[in-house]
Amino acid sequence: MKLGIIGGGMMGEAILSGILSSSFLKKENILVSESLEDRRKYLTEKYEIEVVSDNVYTVNSCEYILLAIKPQNFKEVLQEISPHIKSHHVIISIAAGIPISLISKYTKEARSIIRVMPNLPCTVNKGAIAITYSEAKEEDIKFTKSLFETIGKVWILPEKYFDTVTALTGSGPAFVALILQGFTLSGVKGGIPYDISREMVIQLFEGVLEYIKSKNLTFEDIIRMTSSPAGTTIMGLEVLYNEGIIGIIMNAITSSKNRGSEITNEIKEGLL
Ligand SMILES: NC(=O)c1ccc[n+]([C@@H]2O[C@H](COP(=O)([O-])OP(=O)(O)OC[C@H]3O[C@@H](n4cnc5c(N)ncnc54)[C@H](OP(=O)(O)O)[C@@H]3O)[C@@H](O)[C@H]2O)c1
């Protein structure tokens, strides 16, 4: 069995690095196909694996084909590899917005087609990863799940949730970063130097998450535990409730999800 990763960019590298550091696959069982010469050189030197420029060679040499190219390069790659997809192939796509129905138009012969939504923290093995499939062999779903467990936590979900997942965990890192920035600037406003405020905010978020997880607390537990009567926390909470922070976050994620559906339709028009 051999895994071919088409597209050795940020996500392709994160997956490659996770697989190698967890010993999920041996180096000789992985082949990367990448169009940029500099990237090929970098990946070969850093990971000591075979990196080629020929996608067809990759398809012909591998059983599992992981598509890690940008959605805008998807059509050219699918058209290129389509005639070479056989019944022993498993197609795994991480492209945002490209549904299984569309991938299968180009990869009809494949044994299984699996769609995955990773996110940026996969690069530090802390990804929130969703997997979906319509018709796929049990062993291929298991393989894909184990592969992505090398870079994060994996949930198997119906494809109808994928636009929401893309907004929630795919775009989520940007929303979380914005909130962290708001906290950091509040520290600066109070006179704390930026770098110290930033470090304190990161420690605050890490600490709260660890506390919730280790004690199995609800979010409401934390709110109650920090809100002493007529104290400082309740005054701040009142402002957040009045300004509608929960509604703002929900609107942001809905807007992101709607854009995801729009992009899927645009991609469909281009790919059909
Ligand atoms: N980044 C994220 O947070 C994230 C989250 C979830 C899902 N994804 C999905 O992951 C996929 C990859 O994203 P990324 O951020 O890793 O993008 P990226 O860094 O741009 O990586 C894509 C790589 O594929 C190469 N490539 C382009 N055309 C190719 C071809 N015909 N044959 C072989 N290689 C080719 C690109 O080279 P060039 O630079 O020459 O084009 C680039 O090195 C996307 O479909 C995206 O939707 C990304």
The ligand as a Tripos MOL2 file, in Angstrom:
@<TRIPOS>MOLECULE
LIG
   48    52     1     0     0
SMALL
NO_CHARGES

@<TRIPOS>ATOM
      1 N1         -4.9700   25.9650    4.7530 N.am      1 LIG1
      2 C1         -6.0240   25.6130    5.4790 C.2       1 LIG1
      3 O1         -6.2630   26.0990    6.6030 O.2       1 LIG1
      4 C2         -6.9820   24.5660    4.9500 C.ar      1 LIG1
      5 C3         -8.0140   24.0980    5.7950 C.ar      1 LIG1
      6 C4         -8.8670   23.1040    5.2900 C.ar      1 LIG1
      7 C5         -8.7340   22.6220    4.0050 C.ar      1 LIG1
      8 N2         -7.7430   23.1220    3.2040 N.ar      1 LIG1
      9 C6         -7.6510   22.6030    1.8340 C.3       1 LIG1
     10 O2         -6.3950   22.0300    1.6560 O.3       1 LIG1
     11 C7         -6.0340   22.1450    0.2840 C.3       1 LIG1
     12 C8         -4.5930   22.6250    0.2100 C.3       1 LIG1
     13 O3         -4.5120   23.9000    0.8650 O.3       1 LIG1
     14 P1         -3.1050   24.5060    1.2960 P.3       1 LIG1
     15 O4         -3.4030   25.6060    2.2410 O.co2     1 LIG1
     16 O5         -2.1690   23.4170    1.6790 O.co2     1 LIG1
     17 O6         -2.6530   25.1220   -0.1210 O.3       1 LIG1
     18 P2         -1.1850   25.3790   -0.6840 P.3       1 LIG1
     19 O7         -0.2510   25.6640    0.4400 O.co2     1 LIG1
     20 O8         -1.3100   26.3730   -1.7960 O.co2     1 LIG1
     21 O9         -0.7970   23.9570   -1.2770 O.3       1 LIG1
     22 C9         -1.1630   23.4610   -2.5400 C.3       1 LIG1
     23 C10         0.1070   22.9650   -3.2260 C.3       1 LIG1
     24 O10        -0.2410   22.2320   -4.3960 O.3       1 LIG1
     25 C11         0.6090   22.6540   -5.4650 C.3       1 LIG1
     26 N3         -0.0260   22.4450   -6.7700 N.ar      1 LIG1
     27 C12        -0.8010   23.2950   -7.4760 C.ar      1 LIG1
     28 N4         -1.1650   22.7480   -8.6470 N.ar      1 LIG1
     29 C13        -0.6280   21.5020   -8.6720 C.ar      1 LIG1
     30 C14        -0.6380   20.4630   -9.6180 C.ar      1 LIG1
     31 N5         -1.2880   20.5810  -10.7820 N.pl3     1 LIG1
     32 N6          0.0120   19.3220   -9.3250 N.ar      1 LIG1
     33 C15         0.6740   19.1690   -8.1550 C.ar      1 LIG1
     34 N7          0.7550   20.1530   -7.2180 N.ar      1 LIG1
     35 C16         0.1000   21.3000   -7.4720 C.ar      1 LIG1
     36 C17         0.7730   24.1210   -5.1590 C.3       1 LIG1
     37 O11         1.8450   24.6710   -5.9130 O.3       1 LIG1
     38 P3          1.6730   26.1860   -6.5470 P.3       1 LIG1
     39 O12         1.9810   27.0910   -5.4260 O.co2     1 LIG1
     40 O13         2.6200   26.1830   -7.6570 O.co2     1 LIG1
     41 O14         0.2320   26.3310   -7.0060 O.co2     1 LIG1
     42 C18         1.0030   24.1250   -3.6560 C.3       1 LIG1
     43 O15         2.3350   23.8670   -3.3160 O.3       1 LIG1
     44 C19        -7.0100   23.1320   -0.3600 C.3       1 LIG1
     45 O16        -7.8870   22.4230   -1.2340 O.3       1 LIG1
     46 C20        -7.7720   23.7070    0.7870 C.3       1 LIG1
     47 O17        -9.1330   23.9470    0.4760 O.3       1 LIG1
     48 C21        -6.8520   24.0640    3.6530 C.ar      1 LIG1
@<TRIPOS>BOND
     1     1     2 1
     2     2     3 2
     3     2     4 1
     4     4     5 ar
     5     4    48 ar
     6     5     6 ar
     7     6     7 ar
     8     7     8 ar
     9     8     9 1
    10     8    48 ar
    11     9    10 1
    12     9    46 1
    13    10    11 1
    14    11    12 1
    15    11    44 1
    16    12    13 1
    17    13    14 1
    18    14    15 2
    19    14    16 1
    20    14    17 1
    21    17    18 1
    22    18    19 2
    23    18    20 1
    24    18    21 1
    25    21    22 1
    26    22    23 1
    27    23    24 1
    28    23    42 1
    29    24    25 1
    30    25    26 1
    31    25    36 1
    32    26    27 ar
    33    26    35 ar
    34    27    28 ar
    35    28    29 ar
    36    29    30 ar
    37    29    35 ar
    38    30    31 1
    39    30    32 ar
    40    32    33 ar
    41    33    34 ar
    42    34    35 ar
    43    36    37 1
    44    36    42 1
    45    37    38 1
    46    38    39 2
    47    38    40 1
    48    38    41 1
    49    42    43 1
    50    44    45 1
    51    44    46 1
    52    46    47 1
@<TRIPOS>SUBSTRUCTURE
     1 LIG1         1 GROUP 0 **** ****
